[in-house]
Amino acid sequence: MRIGLIAALRAGEDGSVRAALPLAGRSVLAWQAALLRSLGVERVLCLTEATSGEIIALQQELEGQGVQFHALKGFAAIPALVRAEDDLVILCDGLVPDPGVVQAVLGGGEGLARAVATIPADHPLAVAHPADFERIDAARHWAGVLAMRGAPVQHLADFPADADAISVLLRLALQAGTPTQDLAARELVPESWLLAESPATLAGQETAMIARAAPPADWRAPSLALASVTVRQAVARGFTQGGAVAGGTGLALLLVGVMTSAFGFPAAGLAAAGVGVFGTALAATFGAVEARLRREEPAVRAGAVLSAAADGLAAVTAWFALVPWPEWQPLAVTGPLVIGLARLVSHGGDTWLAAAARDRASLLFCLALSAAFGLLPEVLACLALGLLAALLLRRGKE
């Protein structure tokens, strides 16, 4: 079995437990647990003095994912929970390391490389925090991450109850011959190897993390730029379920738009569809930002399915906006045609027209406004002609 060991014991500069501090909508403990999960850990042990709300929330989250969780007051139970044939992954108390660097050092998946990550003695982290990044020899300090065999863990029973369990396990791992893995200075910059010293430190790093993860606000597509800004604020405030809420609400509003247009209220139906498409754009942005924050591959297929569903419902709304149910006119195809052409033009690279075509929410709002003034057929016809011309000119250049 692969087991992870984390701790919520040390206090930050303001006296609060470092591992419980929030970072980009999640506690430091939750970030550590997510990293352990990416390494294939099946059981998580957490050393803590008190069972706080963060500990309970983490337990519920991990157990919901099929991972065993044990909150331990002291290390006496660790030898009973870690067998000799197990692998034990240990993270420094309050450390949020770069998952990419950790996976490069330890591997993960089917094979886990046992190693003690180290940094030079003159590294800024070792100089500033010698109690966290302990010296292991004259030239090196521990980098806060290690993976070891379970057999040496049994020797924990020989140490007094007030000993530092993680420090002792580090020494036991080195004594057992666990190889060391030196990390380059460029891999341990503050943005990628973050120690939760204080809320102020985390606040600054959180802003930088979210800014790097969120797509840039391109105001050539106003609703998409607004979605990017909104997601940045929501993630910083811990609204982690924003993607699911926005996606579900967006699809529901798109269905409302279809029905409203079908019943003969084109302006209201197109406006509802515009808000719905904005909701699906929020959901897609949430997914991309969350994936980048966790340094995971974004769910491209799920995003493509959501985008296609939103465009399909928007096309049906545009159809009924021209001809309400159950009437029939062949020219009603102009509505879906505009949505389809906009979808094609949006794949035209980083041009102004492609950026504007990606903003289907703004397109629907413009159509709603034209429907309110009784100009919807004319506006759709002009848009169809303009988008078709853009496609033909682009093909000509290619």
N, C-alpha and C positions, 0 to 999 in steps of 0.2 A: 504494500500500500504506500501511496505517496502522501505525506503528511506535511502541513505547513504550521509554522509556529510564529505568531506575532505577539505583540505586547502593547498594553495601554497602561503604562505605569509612570513614565517620566512626565514631569510638568514642564510647561513652556515658560517663557519669560513673564507671562502674566499670571502664572500659578495654575492655569487650567491644564488638563491632561492633553498632551500634544496629539495623541492618536485620535482624539475625539473632535479635533478642530475641523471645520468645514473647508473644503477645497472644491470649487467648481460644482457645487450642488451635492457633494458627497463628503462623508467624513474621511479622514486619512485612513482609518481602519478599513472602510469600504474599498478605497483604492488598493490597499494592500491585499484584501481578499480577492479582488478582481484579478490582480496579478497572479496570485496563487492558483486561481481557477484556470488561468491561461496556461499554467505549467502542469496542469493535470492533477492538482491536489484533490484528494478525496476526503480528507479530514483536516479541519482547521482547529488548532489549539490557540487560545488567547489568554495570556497572563494578565490579570487585572485585579485591582484591589476592591472594586465595587462593580456590581452589575448595573451599568447605566443604560439609558435609553438607546444610545448608539450600539451598545453590545447586543441588546435585545433585538434591535432592528436588523443588525448584521446576522444574528442567528436565524431569524425568520427568513431573511433573503437567501442565505446559503442552504438552509434545510429545504427551502422551496426548490432549489436547484439540484437537490439530491446529495448535498455535501454535509457530512457530519460536522458538528460544531461543539466545542467544549470550552466554556469560560472557566479558568482555573485561578483560584486564589492561592498562589504558591505553586511550586513545581513538583511537589511530592508525587502527584498522579502521573506525571509525564512518562516515567519509565514503564508504567503499566499500559499506557496508551500507544507507545511506540515499540514495536517489536524489532528484533535484531535484523530481520530481512527487509524492513521498511526503509524508505528514503525520507529524510527530514529536511525541509526547506525552511530557512530562518531568515526573517527580515528584521532589521534594526527598528527599535521602537520609534515611531514617528517619521519613518523614511518613506518617501514616495519615489521609487526609482523608475527609470525609463524601461518599460517592458521590453522594448526592442533590444536594449543592451543586456538585460537580464536573460532573455531568451538566447541571445548570442553566446552568453557565458555558460548557461546551464542547459540549454536545449529546451526540452519539453516534449510534449506529445508522447510517443512510445519510449523514447530514450531520454533519461535525465543524467547529465554529466555531474558527478559530484565534484565540487570545487568551492574554494574560499576566494571570493573576489577581493582584490587588494588595490590600494592606491599608494603612491609614494608618500614618504613621511613629510615632504614639503608641500603636499597638496593643500590648497586652502581649506578644504573640508576637514582634513586631519589636524591642521593648525588651529582652526576655530572651534572644533568640537572633538577634542581628544577623548572625552568620556564616552562618546557615541561610536566614533570610528577608532577603535582601540589599536594600539601599537602591537604588532605581532612579531616584529624583529627590528633590527637597527634601521632598516631602510624602508619598511612598509607598515601600513596600517590596514585594518579591515575596512572594506568598502561598504559594509552594512548588509551584504547578501551572501549566503552560503547554502550549499546542499551537501549533506553528509549521510553516511550509513547510520542505521538505527542502533547498531550494536553498542557504540560508545555511550549512547544516551543512558544505558542502564547504570553507568557510573554516577549519574546524578544523585542517586540514593546515598552516596558516600559523603555528600557535601551538606553543610548546615543549612537550615531552612531559610536563613536570611541572606544566602548567597545570591548573586546576580545570575539567574539561570542562563540567559543568553550569552553572557561573558564566559561562563563555565563551559557551555556547549561549544563555543568558539575554540577554547583551549583543547577540549576533548577531540574536536574534529581535526585540529592540527596535530595533536599527539597521535591520532590514529592514521596519520599519513595522507589525509585528504589533500589533493594537489591545490596549489594556489593559481589564481588567474589574475594577472595584472591588468588593470584598466587604464587606458590612455587618458590623459588629462582632458582631451577634447570630448570624451564620452561622459564626463562628470561635471558638466557646467550646471549652474544653479537651476536652469530651466528643466533639466532632464534628471537631476539627482537631488530632489528637494527634501530638505529636512524641515519638519514643521516646528520652527522655533517659537513663533508667536502669530497671533491673528493678523498683525500688520504685515509680517513677511508673507504669509499665505495670501493676503488680499492682493498684494502687488503681483505675486506669481500667478494668481488666479486670473487676473485681468489679462496678463500676457498669454496664458494658456488658451483662454477663450478666444482672444484676438487671433491667435495663430490657427485655431481650429475652425473658426467661423469663416464662411466665404466672404470675400470683400463686398461691401455694399455698392453695387453698380446701379447708379440712379438713372441709367438709360432704361432700366426695367424697374419702375418705382415700387411695385408691389413685392418683387423679389428682394429689393434692397431693404424694404420695410420688414420683410420676413427675417432677413439676416440680423437686423438691429434688434428685433423683438426676441429672437432666439438667444442672442448674447445676454440680454437682460434676464431672460427666464432661467437660463442655465446658471447664471451667477446667483440667482435667488433660490436655487435648489429645486426648480420645477422639473423634476426628472421624467415625469409622465407626460410632458407637454406634447411629444410627438404623437403618442397614441390618442390623446384628447383632441389635438388639432386635426389629425387624419380622420377620426370618426366623425367629428363635428362637420368637417369639410364635405365628406361624402353625404352626410345627412342633408346638408344645405343644398348640395347639388340635386339631390332627389326632390327636395322642396321646389327648387327652381324648375325642374322638369314638369312637375305637377301644376305649379302656378302658371307657367306658360301654356300648358295644355288646356287649362281652364279659361284662357283668354286674357291673361294679365302679363303681357310680354315684358314690360319694363321691370315689374317686380320680380318676375322669374329670372331675367338676365342678371339683375342685381344680386339676387340670392345665389345664383350660380357663380357670380364673381367672388362673393365672400367665401363660397365653398371651395373654389379653386385656390384662393389665398390660404385657406386652411390646409389644403393638401401641400401647398408650397411650404408652409410652416412645418408640417410633418416631415417632409423631405429634408429640410434644413436641420431640424432637430436630429434626425437620424445621421446626417453627415457629420454634424458637430460632435455628437456623442461618440461616433466611431473614431473620429480623429483624436478626441480627448483620450480615448482608451487605446489609441494607436492600433485599431483594428481595421480590417477591410470593410468599407461601407456595404450595406445590403443593397447592391445595385439592382438585383432582380426585383426586390420588393418596391424600391423606388420607381422602377420602370412600370411595374404593374399599377401602382397608385397613379402615376402620371397618365397612363393610358386610360384608366378608368375615369379620371377627372376630365380628360379631353373628350372621351366618349359621351359622358353625361352632359358636358357643355355643348357638344354638337347636337344632341337631342333637344336640349333646351332652346338652342337657336332655331331648330326646325319648327318647334311648336310656337316659338315667338313670331314666326312668319305666318304660320297656318295652324290655329288651335285645333285640338281634337274635337270632332272626328272629320273635319274638313280635309280636303286633299287638293294640293296644287303642286305641279312638278317643280316650279321655281323655288319651292321651300328648300330644295337641296342646296341653295346658296348658303344657308346657315352652316350646315356641316362642312360644306366645301371651304369656307373661310377658316374654320377651326383646323381642318386638315392641312390646308396650305400654310397656315401659321406654324403648325407643327413641323412641316418640312423646312420652311425658311429658318426656323430656330436652330437647325443643325448646320447653319452656314458659317460657323466659326465665331470670331470675336468682333464681328462688324456691328455697327449701330443698329441695322435692321434686324439682324439675328437676335440681338439682345432684346429689342422691343418685341419681337415675335415670341420670345420665350415668356413674356409677361402676359399670360392669357387672362389673368384676373383683371388687369387694366383694360384689356381688349373687351371683356364682357361688360365692364362698367361703362365703357364708351358706347357699346351697343345698347345698353339699358337707357343711357341718356338719349340716344337717337330714337329709340322706341317711344320714349316719353314725348318726344316732339313729332312723332309720326313719320320719321325719316328712316326707319330701319331697313326697308328693302333697298333704298338708294345707297345707304352707307355700306351695306353688305356687298352690293354689286361693285362699288368702287374699291372696297377692300380686296375682294376676290381678284379683280383686275390688277390691282397694284401688287399683290402677293405673287400672282402668276408671273407678272413681268419681272419681279425680283428673281424668281426661280429661273426664268429663261435667260436673264442676263448673267446670272451666276454660272449657269451651264455653259453659256457662250465663252466666259472667261476661262473655264476649265478646259 
